[in-house]
């Protein structure tokens, strides 16, 4: 097996990622990028936000540095910190700093999960200052024209405690993502999972059934990503109902009644 | 094994339990029959007679007469289920119904046998309700009834489906029945003009049955296309249960299986169908109930028309705001394109030619209207004019709790909670009828007065609670962290210099302790708190809120009171999401003594509310002045204590920490039993209440 080790700033996307545009999001993103505006991607999980970022990074030919935010992620995790090496302290840049230095695209996924102090470094980067304060070094890095900040958040399920603040969201060009239209979704599933059009159509119908359940027991219906997973399993020889159960139903809920109901739905369809 | 009881011994017990001195029940024959049984059987029967007698003596006597015979014939588990069923029936429908159930004991036992393999409504409903919501169309509810039918808003299933031998097959049948009833709505059967359908027919009932036959064949073909997996199950069930459909019917129905076939095609063949033999009913087809369908539709049409038009007016208004900026003159013409390809039912709305993204509720309404008409009638798309509809015409009105109590009694809109019956050693299902009510706010100087009265204490509480607040601590000498710990580094370097091993704990880490607590305060508003206690409770709450605001914990305050099980009331003083405003203060000032101290329902309801709050630790604090009690009801005494204890156990099982603060000096007799040791505080003096409550809470959550 061959693996490649790349530093984050070398992570150029060389092959065109498969991406089907839902609307005019590509034009909007490019316009925002040209005008040095930061971008906010909203939308349910698995609807293609990350893939879109990869695609744009490829299109704009910039390295993509992705940070998945979690509730322990602090400002130092983004900016950098001192480490001890051979008896001396050495400064090590964090991913955000690296992106600013090389003029890459920094994509902060699920930004609301991060600790509140991260906003201190994001805010000055996200308005017309476009500068990253590095408190511990006593420096300020001005971002070049090529740097781009993008964040994502899912307005669907986060608790009220983790809502994105107005002071943050009003700095960004916001783009809403949703599940693709059935025709498009069918094409995506067929293309990504390598299944025929008939099966892709059934999978999309199954996804719509689970999306009908949103609000009456499910927090969210099956995402396009889950459909692709199910499609891959089926293409690999797993029976459709079993594939739907393990790739989709088990992924969206733990409730036994709901699991049984989804199983009945897929069993009715296939 | 213990010796069997003698007839005299048994008679003596029955005399007491059944109060034969007053009721003149003849217990002799029962005692005679029972004395021939072994001791285990005797104990079992006697235990149940005693338990039922706490519900009703006549019912217990009836049970006693039948029990000796039953115990010889049936399993004890089954008899127990029957006894519980008897008591439930009595709770729900009274003595007459319970005695009727007692008379049908044989039927119950037989049914019980079939239940082993049958699909019980209570088991299948949660799954099938979600199943049917997953299918496109109106969100149909599932209800229990005596037959299988649907009125287009709900699907009714019987309590048990046991036509087949295996449990899996019975479930499949239940699922097919539900899907088939859904298909009636989805594919337009329920849109039929019922009067025209049977008008002029010699035998209207038969015509309806034949029509249902035609539709059954059409819908089965629809399902075969849309849900092939389900259709396979349906065919399998048909093969098990019924004869194949004869050639005449097949010939007549063949065109109905075409993809484009509609209700009209079935209606066109009705004359021919009436000339054929009776349609051999399919096991999954259920019944058609035109009256129920028409009634539900009549109630729905105007309301949905109004709702849709009001929503469209909102959409138009929004669009107008946008347009006003660009200066164009709006005229608000909505058009809807329906997308029905591949079994979908989706709508695209355009306003003056420009597409509008319809919100989910508008889509739901369009779906429902489409199902009623097969298209969206143009008059439904005219946005409502100003004041054209009054909200009561299209909104489900929340029931005013007071009006409900005052009118002829009914339980509409109330929540039901079970209650633990000590005598029966079993829950009484849906026993407490509970409603949340508002406390009428009283805007006076009470909050200000209280803060002034306890100003020294308030200051102390504020600083005390401030100190507990989300303390961020800098942890030194960590293996990982945001910054280098210079002290540790210097030491480590010195160690390295001396040739000793260097520590790897060289960093400092900022630890952010997040207090993640939700607490519900349950305040006694019973009549006995009138006067001093009420005053002390209100003062305590003002001080408590003052302190909690410093702390940042999420908290709710509810007052409880009740008179009999039919009128259990929880008074909202502050909900979890509500900020601490002047209105909340005014509600605290407005807390007034009400009726009695029924506690179980309040604990159960607040546990439910606590469960819905996202928090790592959940606490339920009760402020009370005495033992559980209710008006002329067995709730006074051990019954109430045991029910409260059970409710607390349930809460604890749900991960809630209950705690009680009381001023009842006798509470030591029952509180340890109810709350467990160290889960309560007894205050000797009412005057201590305001000063202590916040402090107790601080210790509790420290």
HADDOCK unambig.tbl for C-alpha pairs under 7 A between the chains (distance, minus, plus):
assign (segid A and resid 76 and name CA) (segid B and resid 482 and name CA) 6.03 0.50 0.50
assign (segid A and resid 81 and name CA) (segid B and resid 482 and name CA) 6.33 0.50 0.50
assign (segid A and resid 81 and name CA) (segid B and resid 483 and name CA) 6.59 0.50 0.50
assign (segid A and resid 82 and name CA) (segid B and resid 483 and name CA) 6.34 0.50 0.50
assign (segid A and resid 82 and name CA) (segid B and resid 484 and name CA) 6.41 0.50 0.50
assign (segid A and resid 83 and name CA) (segid B and resid 484 and name CA) 6.91 0.50 0.50
assign (segid A and resid 87 and name CA) (segid B and resid 493 and name CA) 6.52 0.50 0.50
assign (segid A and resid 209 and name CA) (segid B and resid 134 and name CA) 4.38 0.50 0.50
assign (segid A and resid 209 and name CA) (segid B and resid 135 and name CA) 5.63 0.50 0.50
assign (segid A and resid 210 and name CA) (segid B and resid 134 and name CA) 5.77 0.50 0.50
assign (segid A and resid 212 and name CA) (segid B and resid 133 and name CA) 6.55 0.50 0.50
assign (segid A and resid 212 and name CA) (segid B and resid 134 and name CA) 5.13 0.50 0.50
assign (segid A and resid 213 and name CA) (segid B and resid 133 and name CA) 6.01 0.50 0.50
assign (segid A and resid 213 and name CA) (segid B and resid 134 and name CA) 5.33 0.50 0.50
assign (segid A and resid 257 and name CA) (segid B and resid 126 and name CA) 6.01 0.50 0.50
assign (segid A and resid 257 and name CA) (segid B and resid 127 and name CA) 4.95 0.50 0.50
assign (segid A and resid 258 and name CA) (segid B and resid 127 and name CA) 6.29 0.50 0.50
assign (segid A and resid 258 and name CA) (segid B and resid 130 and name CA) 6.57 0.50 0.50
assign (segid A and resid 260 and name CA) (segid B and resid 127 and name CA) 6.02 0.50 0.50
assign (segid A and resid 261 and name CA) (segid B and resid 127 and name CA) 4.76 0.50 0.50
assign (segid A and resid 261 and name CA) (segid B and resid 128 and name CA) 6.20 0.50 0.50
assign (segid A and resid 261 and name CA) (segid B and resid 130 and name CA) 5.66 0.50 0.50
assign (segid A and resid 261 and name CA) (segid B and resid 131 and name CA) 4.77 0.50 0.50
assign (segid A and resid 262 and name CA) (segid B and resid 131 and name CA) 6.65 0.50 0.50
assign (segid A and resid 264 and name CA) (segid B and resid 131 and name CA) 6.72 0.50 0.50
assign (segid A and resid 265 and name CA) (segid B and resid 131 and name CA) 6.14 0.50 0.50
assign (segid A and resid 267 and name CA) (segid B and resid 229 and name CA) 5.49 0.50 0.50
assign (segid A and resid 267 and name CA) (segid B and resid 230 and name CA) 6.80 0.50 0.50
assign (segid A and resid 268 and name CA) (segid B and resid 227 and name CA) 4.99 0.50 0.50
assign (segid A and resid 268 and name CA) (segid B and resid 228 and name CA) 6.20 0.50 0.50
assign (segid A and resid 268 and name CA) (segid B and resid 229 and name CA) 4.08 0.50 0.50
assign (segid A and resid 268 and name CA) (segid B and resid 230 and name CA) 4.10 0.50 0.50
assign (segid A and resid 269 and name CA) (segid B and resid 227 and name CA) 4.46 0.50 0.50
assign (segid A and resid 269 and name CA) (segid B and resid 228 and name CA) 5.71 0.50 0.50
assign (segid A and resid 269 and name CA) (segid B and resid 229 and name CA) 5.23 0.50 0.50
assign (segid A and resid 269 and name CA) (segid B and resid 230 and name CA) 6.92 0.50 0.50
assign (segid A and resid 270 and name CA) (segid B and resid 228 and name CA) 6.16 0.50 0.50
assign (segid A and resid 270 and name CA) (segid B and resid 229 and name CA) 5.00 0.50 0.50
